[in-house]
Amino acid sequence: MDKFTKNALIVCTVLSALVIVFFYVGTALGSKDLAGTDGKVEEAAAQSGNKTPHASLIELDQNGEYVGFTSVGVIGGFAAGYLWAMVFDEASGKGGTTHG
């Protein structure tokens, strides 16, 4: 394993661990009173913009939002991974910048 890959794996592991710790601490501190915050923010934004709030095109419950955002992230990750070599491959001259 080369040095970059090794360092990248270490950094990703540390960052993932920090995110998990922060989520755990946030839930342990009792952030349960945030229910309905989205609706309050949307109403405040609509009032400040002098517009009446209306429902979005697709209404998702909380689990639907998790599934939707995860699906979009996975699809975007696969697309970026598939196109990565084409965009950044300097050796073949297909993408990136050539030096020399």
C-alpha positions as CSV (number, residue, x, y, z in Angstrom):
1,M,0.0,0.0,0.0
2,D,1.4,3.4,-1.0
3,K,1.9,6.2,1.5
4,F,-1.1,8.3,0.2
5,T,-3.6,5.5,0.4
6,K,-2.4,4.6,3.9
7,N,-2.7,8.3,5.1
8,A,-6.1,8.7,3.4
9,L,-7.4,5.6,5.2
10,I,-6.1,6.8,8.5
11,V,-7.6,10.3,8.0
12,C,-11.0,8.8,6.9
13,T,-11.1,6.5,9.9
14,V,-10.3,9.2,12.4
15,L,-12.9,11.6,10.8
16,S,-15.5,8.8,10.8
17,A,-14.8,8.1,14.4
18,L,-15.2,11.8,15.3
19,V,-18.5,12.0,13.5
20,I,-19.8,9.0,15.4
21,V,-18.6,10.5,18.7
22,F,-20.2,13.9,17.9
23,F,-23.6,12.2,17.0
24,Y,-23.5,10.1,20.2
25,V,-22.7,13.1,22.4
26,G,-25.4,15.2,20.6
27,T,-28.1,12.6,21.3
28,A,-26.9,12.0,24.8
29,L,-27.2,15.7,25.7
30,G,-30.9,15.5,24.8
31,S,-31.5,17.2,21.6
32,K,-35.0,15.7,21.5
33,D,-36.8,19.1,21.6
34,L,-35.9,19.8,18.0
35,A,-39.1,18.1,16.7
36,G,-40.8,20.3,14.2
37,T,-37.9,22.6,13.7
38,D,-38.1,22.2,9.9
39,G,-41.7,23.5,9.9
40,K,-40.8,26.4,12.1
41,V,-37.9,27.5,9.9
42,E,-40.0,27.1,6.8
43,E,-42.8,29.2,8.2
44,A,-40.3,31.9,9.4
45,A,-38.7,32.0,6.0
46,A,-42.1,32.2,4.2
47,Q,-43.2,35.1,6.5
48,S,-39.9,37.0,5.9
49,G,-40.3,36.6,2.2
50,N,-44.0,37.6,2.2
51,K,-45.0,34.3,0.6
52,T,-47.4,31.7,1.7
53,P,-45.9,28.3,2.5
54,H,-46.9,25.4,0.4
55,A,-46.2,21.7,0.4
56,S,-43.3,20.3,-1.6
57,L,-43.6,18.2,-4.7
58,I,-42.9,15.0,-2.8
59,E,-43.7,14.7,0.9
60,L,-41.4,12.2,2.7
61,D,-41.6,11.1,6.3
62,Q,-38.4,11.0,8.4
63,N,-37.4,7.5,7.2
64,G,-38.1,8.4,3.6
65,E,-35.7,11.3,3.9
66,Y,-33.0,9.1,5.2
67,V,-33.5,6.6,2.4
68,G,-33.7,9.3,-0.2
69,F,-30.5,11.2,0.8
70,T,-28.7,7.9,1.2
71,S,-29.8,6.7,-2.2
72,V,-28.7,10.0,-3.8
73,G,-25.3,9.8,-2.0
74,V,-24.7,6.2,-3.2
75,I,-25.7,7.0,-6.8
76,G,-23.5,10.1,-6.8
77,G,-20.6,8.2,-5.3
78,F,-20.8,5.5,-7.9
79,A,-21.0,8.1,-10.7
80,A,-18.0,10.0,-9.3
81,G,-16.0,6.8,-8.9
82,Y,-16.9,5.7,-12.4
83,L,-15.9,9.0,-14.0
84,W,-12.8,9.5,-11.7
85,A,-10.3,7.9,-14.1
86,M,-11.7,9.7,-17.1
87,V,-11.5,13.1,-15.4
88,F,-8.2,12.8,-13.6
89,D,-6.2,10.4,-15.8
90,E,-3.2,12.3,-17.0
91,A,-1.3,9.3,-18.6
92,S,-3.9,8.7,-21.3
93,G,-4.5,12.4,-22.0
94,K,-8.2,12.0,-21.6
95,G,-8.5,14.4,-18.7
96,G,-6.7,16.4,-16.1
97,T,-3.7,18.5,-17.0
98,T,-0.6,17.3,-18.8
99,H,2.8,18.6,-17.7
100,G,5.7,18.6,-20.0
